[in-house]
């Protein structure tokens, strides 16, 4: 079973081409023009052992349209790649330490889009990325991947470390949740379906 999806999205605001392989080796080629965001997505792919190729261009107004649309496209690609969810682990969590910061990520591949986000950044910008756009990315991903995600920074002082912990933890958590579990027969739900 190949769990790979490619999506092209072109709007008046953004142009995005993305290929996402759930069973990759952590290889990525990410070019959005937003250096810090590229770094975070590279960490996500590396620590989730996903292969991710992404080329995105925005309208230049600010980063909002591009970051949000990348979340949309990544969520759509996830939905296509994972298929009917037969045999997946489904639930996963990760505590990710990044120096003085500690992030906790919990996910349920549930078919129910929910984001609980408690990440108190203290700077408006990290590099060339607005910190408020990190939440917008996760909102867009969750709504299109149809997963429940709880993302929390339990403590930390350095905003770069907090963001790194968040994206590394997101990769690790998603990797575990999408892994094929030999003891799971069929869809891991008493309903018999995850929509």
C-alpha positions in Angstrom: 0.0 0.0 0.0 1.4 3.4 -1.1 0.4 6.2 1.2 1.4 9.2 -1.0 -0.6 12.2 -2.2 0.2 15.1 -4.5 -1.9 18.2 -4.5 -1.8 21.4 -6.7 -3.7 24.4 -5.4 -3.9 27.7 -7.3 -5.9 30.6 -6.2 -5.8 34.4 -6.6 -3.7 34.5 -3.4 -1.4 31.5 -3.6 0.1 28.8 -5.8 1.1 25.6 -4.0 2.4 22.2 -5.2 2.9 19.6 -2.5 3.7 15.9 -2.4 3.4 14.1 1.0 4.6 10.5 1.7 3.5 9.1 5.0 6.0 6.2 4.7 9.1 8.1 3.7 12.5 8.6 5.3 12.4 12.2 6.3 13.5 13.7 3.1 12.2 17.2 2.2 12.5 19.9 -0.3 10.5 22.9 1.0 10.5 26.3 -0.7 7.9 28.8 0.5 9.9 32.0 0.6 9.4 32.1 4.4 12.7 30.9 5.8 11.6 30.1 9.4 8.5 28.3 8.2 10.6 26.2 5.8 12.8 25.3 8.7 9.8 24.2 10.8 8.3 22.1 8.0 11.7 20.5 7.4 11.8 19.6 11.1 8.3 18.2 10.9 9.2 16.0 7.9 12.5 14.8 9.4 11.2 13.9 12.8 8.0 12.3 11.4 10.1 10.4 8.8 7.7 11.8 6.1 8.9 12.7 2.6 7.6 16.2 1.8 8.1 18.3 -1.3 6.6 21.7 -1.2 6.8 24.7 -3.5 4.6 27.7 -2.5 4.2 31.3 -3.5 2.0 33.9 -1.9 0.6 37.2 -3.0 3.1 39.2 -1.0 0.4 40.9 1.1 1.8 39.1 4.2 2.4 35.5 5.2 -1.2 34.7 6.2 -2.6 33.5 2.9 0.4 31.3 2.1 0.8 29.7 5.6 -2.9 29.0 5.9 -3.1 27.5 2.4 -0.1 25.3 3.1 -1.9 24.0 6.1 -5.0 23.4 4.0 -3.0 21.5 1.3 -1.0 19.5 3.8 -4.3 18.4 5.5 -5.8 17.5 2.2 -2.8 15.5 1.2 -2.8 13.7 4.5 -6.5 12.7 4.0 -5.8 11.4 0.5 -2.6 9.5 1.6 -4.0 7.8 4.7 -7.0 6.4 2.8 -9.7 4.6 4.8 -7.4 4.3 7.9 -7.4 0.5 8.0 -4.9 -0.8 10.5 -3.5 2.5 11.8 -2.5 3.1 15.4 -4.9 6.2 15.4 -3.9 7.7 18.8 -0.5 9.1 19.8 1.2 11.6 22.0 4.7 13.0 22.4 6.5 15.1 25.0 9.2 16.9 23.1 12.0 18.7 25.0 13.8 21.4 23.2 16.5 22.8 25.6 14.5 24.7 28.2 11.1 24.3 26.5 8.8 21.3 26.7 5.9 20.8 24.3 3.2 18.2 24.5 1.4 17.0 21.3 -1.6 14.6 21.4 -3.5 13.4 18.3 -6.5 11.3 17.4 -7.1 10.5 13.8 -10.7 10.7 14.5 -12.5 12.2 11.5 -13.5 15.1 13.8 -11.5 18.3 13.3 -10.6 19.9 16.6 -7.6 21.9 17.7 -6.8 22.8 21.3 -3.8 25.1 21.1 -2.0 26.6 24.1 1.3 27.9 23.0 2.1 31.3 24.6 4.7 33.0 22.4 6.1 36.2 23.7 7.4 37.6 20.4 5.5 38.8 17.4 8.0 37.4 14.9 10.5 34.5 14.8 12.7 35.3 11.8 10.4 36.1 9.0 7.3 34.3 10.4 4.6 35.9 12.5 4.1 33.7 15.6 0.3 34.0 15.3 0.5 32.2 11.9 1.7 29.0 13.6 -1.8 28.5 15.1 -3.4 29.4 11.8 -1.3 26.7 10.1 -2.5 24.1 12.6 -6.1 25.2 12.3 -6.0 24.8 8.6 -4.3 21.4 8.8 -6.7 20.0 11.4 -9.8 21.2 9.5 -8.6 19.5 6.3 -7.0 16.4 7.8 -10.0 15.9 10.1 -8.0 15.1 13.1 -8.1 16.1 16.8 -4.9 17.8 17.9 -3.9 19.1 21.3 -0.8 21.3 21.0 0.6 22.7 24.3 3.8 24.3 25.4 4.1 23.3 29.0 6.9 25.8 29.6 9.8 27.5 27.9 11.4 30.9 27.4 13.0 30.9 24.0 10.4 31.3 21.3 12.5 29.6 18.6 12.9 26.6 20.9 9.1 26.5 21.6 8.4 26.6 17.9 10.9 23.8 17.2 9.5 21.7 20.0 6.0 22.1 18.6 6.9 21.1 15.0 9.2 18.3 16.0 6.6 16.9 18.4 3.9 17.2 15.7 6.0 15.1 13.4 6.8 12.5 16.0 3.2 12.3 17.1 1.7 12.0 13.6 4.3 9.4 12.7 3.2 7.2 15.6 -0.5 7.7 14.9 -0.3 6.8 11.2 1.9 3.7 11.8 0.4 0.4 10.9 -0.4 -1.6 14.1 -0.3 -5.4 13.5 -2.9 -6.0 16.3 -5.4 -3.7 14.7 -7.8 -5.5 12.5 -9.7 -3.2 10.1 -10.7 0.4 11.1 -9.6 1.3 14.7 -13.1 2.4 15.7 -16.1 0.7 17.3 -18.2 2.4 14.6 -16.3 0.5 12.0 -15.5 3.7 10.1 -13.6 6.9 10.6 -14.9 9.6 8.2 
